[in-house]
Amino acid sequence: MRFLAEVVISLKPVVNDPQGLTVRAGLHQLGFAEVSEVRVGKHIALEVEGDSEAGVRRRVAEMCERLLRNPVIEDYRIELREGGSR
């Protein structure tokens, strides 16, 4: 089976986000004063072959742990759905 794995990588809450501060300042300058906080992260979409959702989830988690995120400053969330080829 083919799965689409969407990985959202975000900075841990205790880590400063200078890019988020810059985006917030830009939004304020454009008149969006209601924005109180911005955190910038990454979105990675992977098409993965596997026999089961649980197996694919384990493999994608391993990818995150070994390459896709910096464990010191980043967390991740995995969303899976069958099919792939959005």
N, C-alpha and C positions, 0 to 999 in steps of 0.2 A: 504494500500500500504506500501511497505517497501522501505526505503531510506537509502543510504549510506551517512552519514554526515562526512566530513573530516574537522577537526578543526585544524587550524594552530595558535599556540600561540607564540607570539614573545615579546621580551622586548620592552618597549616604547623607542623611539629614545633618550630620555634624560637620560636613565638608562645605567650605565656602564655595560659592558659585559665581565667579567674576563675570562669566558670560551671561548668566541669568540677570545679574545686576545691570549690565549694559543693555540687555534687551528691555528690562523694566524701565530704565531711564529713557530709552527711545520711545517706548509706548507712552510714557508720561508726556514727552515732548510732542507727540502726535495727538494728544488730547484724551488719552485713555487713562485718566487719573484713578479710575476705580481698581486698577491692577495693583495689588499689594505685594505679591511675590511671584517670581519667575524662577523656575529651575529648568536648566537645559540638559537634555540627555541624548541618547542615541536610539534609533530604531533599526533593527536588523531583521530582514525577512530571509528565511532559508527554506528551500524545498528539500525534504528529507525522506528517503525511502526507509521503510521499516515494517516489521510484522505486527507491531502493536503500538498503541498510543503511549503506553507506559515505557516501552523500550525506546521510542523516539524521544520522549521527554527526558529520559536518563541521558541519552547521547547528547542532546542539545545542552543540558545542564553541564555535562562534561566539557563541551565546547566553550561554554561561558567561563567555567572555572579555569580552563587551560589557556584560553586565548582572547575571548571576546570582551572580557571586563577586567578591570584592575581591582582585585579583591580588597585592597587597602582602602580605596575611596569610593567604590561603586557597588551597587546592588543590581539585581536583575529580576525580571519577571518574564515567564514564558507563556505564550498563548498558542495553542495548537488547534488545527482543524484539518480534517481529511480533505484531500483533493489536490491542493497545490495549484500551480499555474493560474493564479488569481485571475 
